[in-house]
Amino acid sequence: MNKKKIAFQTFGCKLNFAETSAIARKFRASEYETVDFMENADFYIVHSCTVTAHAEKKTRAAIRQALRKNPEASVAVIGCYSQLRPDEIGLINGVDIILGNNDKYRLPEYIDDISKRKAEKASLQNRPKDFEPGYSIGDRTRSFFKVQDGCDYFCTYCAIPYARGRSRSADIASTIEVARQIAETNIREIVLTGVNIGDFGRQHGETFLGLLQELDRLDGIDRIRISSVEPELLNDDIIILVARSNRLMPHFHIPLQSGTDRVLELMKRKYKREVFESRVRLIKELMPHACIAADVITGFPGETDEDFLDTFRFIESLPVSYLHVFTYSKRPGTKAAQMEEQIPEQVKQERSKLLHRLSEEKKAAFYAENRGSVQEVLWESDINRGFMTGFSGNYIHCKKPYDKDSVNRIEKVTLLEPDKDGIFLVKPCAE
C-alpha cells in the first residue's frame, strides 16, 4: 500500500513546535509518511500563530505555497489563528480543515474520515479546557517539552488567553512520567515550554519550583532549559536552584515588555519594573556568565517619547544579554486595540530600530564577557560548510570543524572569537 504523504509547517512559539510533533506522532506510520513542507504531499498541515498580524500573514502565505506545490492536496490549518478567526481562514480557497486549539489533536480523525474533511471551524465559545502534554523529537539533540498551557493574565495587548484558554497543566507526577519518555530517547536536553510556565501546577496545589526540583533529580536528561517566565513568578528560590544545579542551564528568558511602570499598568502587567531589575541582579550575582534574554514591546498605545526613553535607559542600565523586540500589533478583541493614542507606524519602527541596535550592543558585551571562558557545548548533527554547531549552557552559539563522533555529545571547550555570523569558534579543553 502506498503511504499518504503529510507535511507540517509550524509558526510561532516553542509550544507550537512541541504540539506539532505530538500531533504528527498520532498519524500511523504504516499509513502516512512525513515529508518536508517544500515537497509534494497529499496533506499539508499549517500550525498557526496569532500573536501578531505578521504571524497570521505567514500562515496565509504557507497555505498558498502548499497549494502551488500540489493543487490537489488537502490543507488543514490548526492552532491559535484558527481558534480566533476561523471565518477569515475559511475564505481562503483550498483550505479543507480548520481546527482550533480544542480540536487540533483530533486531526488524524478528520483526515482519515473523508466525510469530515470540510472546513470544520472552531468558535470563541469553545475555548480549550483540557491539557494534553507534548514534546518534539527530530534529528536535533533538544526537545521542546510542553508542561503548561493557557493563561489567566489577560494583558491588554494579548489575544493568547482567548486562543488557548485558561492556565492549566498536569500534576508533577504525570509530567515527570512524560519526561521519562523523553529520557528513554537519545535527547540530551529539554526546553520547558508553555504559555505561562511559571503558573505550572497552581490548580493542583503545586508549583513550578516543585517541578524543577523533581526534573533536576531525573536521570537520563543532561540539560534542562527554562523558557519564558514572568518576572513575578521567577522567584529567588528558582534562581537559587538553577545556580546550584548541574542540569538546569544558566539561561533565562524574562518578559519585561516596558521599562516604565505607567505603561506596565496600561498593559495590565502584574509587576513593576523594580521586580524585573531585582531578578536580573540576583541572577548575575549568583551566575555571572548567565544569559538573560528580555522581551520588550515598543509602540504600545499611549507610550510617549519620554516613556520610550525611560524604557531604553532602563534596559541600557541592566546586564541583560539581548532583547526580543516586538513592535506593537493590534489584536482584534483585545483592550489595547480599542485604546486611544495609537502610535503611528513610523514612530513604532523608529523605536524598534533603536531597541534592536541596543540588543546588538548588549549581545556584543555579553560575548565579550564570555570570550576565553570555558563552557560545555552540546553538538548538533547539522553540517554547514564543514562545520557543526551547538549551544553552550548559557546559550552561546558555537561552531567547530565537523566531527561525526561529536554529534549529540557534550564537550568542554574554550570560547575563542565569534565569526562574521556571530557564532563562536571554540577549541577543546585539555583533559
Secondary structure, DSSP 8 states (H G I E B T S, - for coil): ---EEEEEEE-S-HHHHHHHHHHHTTS-TTTEEEE-TTS--SEEEEEE--SSHHHHHHHHHHHHHHHHH-TTSEEEEEEHHHHH-HHHHHTSTTEEEEE-TTTGGGHHHHHH-GGG-S-----TTS---S---EE--SSSSEEEEE--B--S---TT--HHHHH-S-B---HHHHHHHHHHHHTTT--EEEEE-SSGGGTTGGGT--HHHHHHHHHT-TT--EEEE----TTTS-HHHHHHHHH-SSB-SEEEEEEE-SSHHHHHHHT-SS-HHHHHHHHHHHHHH-TT-EEEEEEEES-TT--HHHHHHHHHHHHTS---EEEEEE----TTSTGGG-S----HHHHHHHHHHHHHHHHHHHHHHHHHHTT-EEEEEE-S--BTTEEEEEETT--EEEEE--GGGTT-EEEEEEEEE-TTS-EEEEE---
